[in-house]
Amino acid sequence: MKDATIQMPPQASTVAPHIDALYYFIFWGCTFFFLLIVGFSLYFVIRYRRTKEQRQEKGFHNTPLEITWTVIPTILVMIVFVWGFRGYMDLAVAPGNAIDYYVTGKKWLWQITDPNGAVSINEMTVPLNQPVKIILRSEDLIHSFYVPAFRVKQDAIPNRYNTLWFQATMPGDFDIFCTEYCGAGHSGMLGKVHVLTPEKWAEYLKSTGGRPSTMPLDQWGAKLYASKACITCHSLDGSVKTGPSFKGVFGHQVTLKDGSTVTADENYIRHSIEEPGAQVVQGFEPVMPVFKGTLSDDDIDALIAFIKKQQ
Ligand code: CUA
């Protein structure tokens, strides 16, 4: 466990110290040999400049010297290879007792399914000091799931699963980035891993069912509006972002891409959440992720109630 340095984010997982050690071995090794070779080259260029007569002589050969500068670098790259390969195997094979999370990348968010089946957007909550395995896929094109503080990175690819694992060693909040350019929203495809003590994590799992039975629908909808990242593209004040504003939309006519009009009622909103590409409002691109299967019926009711209130 080490804090951030000028080169590195904090070491917040079990693999991070090993990866950093190899990185620094390569970094300082390269620095040392760069200075050694350039230093000697400059010195020799000046000190042993050939005279006119020497230019006529035959070339110079020294077998022991050539063997030395072949054998030493070979040993060094073999050390880096073995060290790196062991690190790679360690990263590739998750411990048998790891807790499974399903993570899906889509334009432009991370959908995270907890072990209890609850779905979060861009927020992943994991226990401290326990191995966590991520089963990763994409719904559209290639994304890449990256948590710098854990030193783990893996591509999310359509139509196949990739996996990665980590064991967090530091409580706190750590950044998730997408590191594969995936279009206009790539730089905003951000998330957080929240590392909690096992007790707090167990409490968190209990709290993430659905809407508490005493909470009104529209209040739950307001929570979902933020937690499911609708807020990123849909304003409440009429301003136009990536998607249409929610202000004053309910019960009114909207014009669709093909020029037809439709009333924004309960059915239209439900359809637009589940299959956003089907009835796109004129002036907007069909870029919203599909939420079919992500939201429960009650969640959709709550969002409809919330949108109704934005008059
Ligand atoms: Cu997803 Cu870049």
Residues whose N, C-alpha, C, O or C-beta is under 5 A from the ligand:
A	BS01	CUA	I142 H143 S144 C178 T179 E180 Y181 C182 H186 M189
